[in-house]
Amino acid sequence: MLDLAPQALAASPLLERVKQNPQIARNICGELRALNAKGVASTSPQAVSMVSKSQGLNATEAEILTTYVVGLHCPDVR
């Protein structure tokens, strides 16, 4: 059996916000699809910067949120 620290089991407020408001994910997916249409990947610095600015996050938080949103809400985004 795994012995996980309580912090590891706690939900991330960043991800919980999207879970509670799926419209945030839909908006991010739309923005990322628009970048994809221009040949820009969702993992690019430009995409991370866009998510960072639109969501009021730092770059690390924006990368985490983008990965989460793409994985669960818009797997067609590259």
For each residue, the residues with C-beta under 8 A, 3 or more apart:
1:
2:
3:
4: 8 9
5: 8 9
6: 9 10
7: 10
8: 4 5
9: 4 5 6
10: 6 7
11: 15 16
12: 15 16 64
13: 16 17
14: 17 18 57 61 64 65
15: 11 12 18 19 64 65 68
16: 11 12 13 19 20
17: 13 14 20 21 24
18: 14 15 21 22 24 25 65 68 69
19: 15 16 22
20: 16 17
21: 17 18 24
22: 18 19 25 26 73
23: 26 27
24: 17 18 21 27 28 55
25: 18 22 28 29 69 72 73 74
26: 22 23 29 30 73
27: 23 24 30 31 54
28: 24 25 31 32 51 54 55 65 66 69 73 74
29: 25 26 32 33 69 70 73 74 77
30: 26 27 33 34
31: 27 28 34 35 50 51 54
32: 28 29 35 36 42 47 51 66 69 70 74 77
33: 29 30 36 37 74 76 77
34: 30 31 37 38
35: 31 32 38 40 41 42 44 46 47 50
36: 32 33 39 40 41 42 77 78
37: 33 34
38: 34 35
39: 36
40: 35 36 44 46 47
41: 35 36 44 47 78
42: 32 35 36 47 66 70 77 78
43: 47 48 63 66
44: 35 40 41 47 48
45: 48 49
46: 35 40 49 50
47: 32 35 40 41 42 43 44 50 51 66
48: 43 44 45 51 52 59 62 63 66
49: 45 46 52 53 59 62
50: 31 35 46 47 53 54
51: 28 31 32 47 48 54 55 57 62 65 66
52: 48 49 55 56 57 58 59 61 62
53: 49 50 56
54: 27 28 31 50 51
55: 24 28 51 52 61 62 65
56: 52 53
57: 14 51 52 61 62 65
58: 52 61 62
59: 48 49 52 62 63
60: 63 64
61: 14 52 55 57 58 64 65
62: 48 49 51 52 55 57 58 59 65 66
63: 43 48 59 60 66 67
64: 12 14 15 60 61 67 68
65: 14 15 18 28 51 55 57 61 62 68 69
66: 28 32 42 43 47 48 51 62 63 69 70
67: 63 64 70 71
68: 15 18 64 65 71 72
69: 18 25 28 29 32 65 66 72 73 74
70: 29 32 42 66 67 73 74 75 77
71: 67 68 75
72: 25 68 69
73: 22 25 26 28 29 69 70
74: 25 28 29 32 33 69 70 77
75: 70 71
76: 33
77: 29 32 33 36 42 70 74
78: 36 41 42
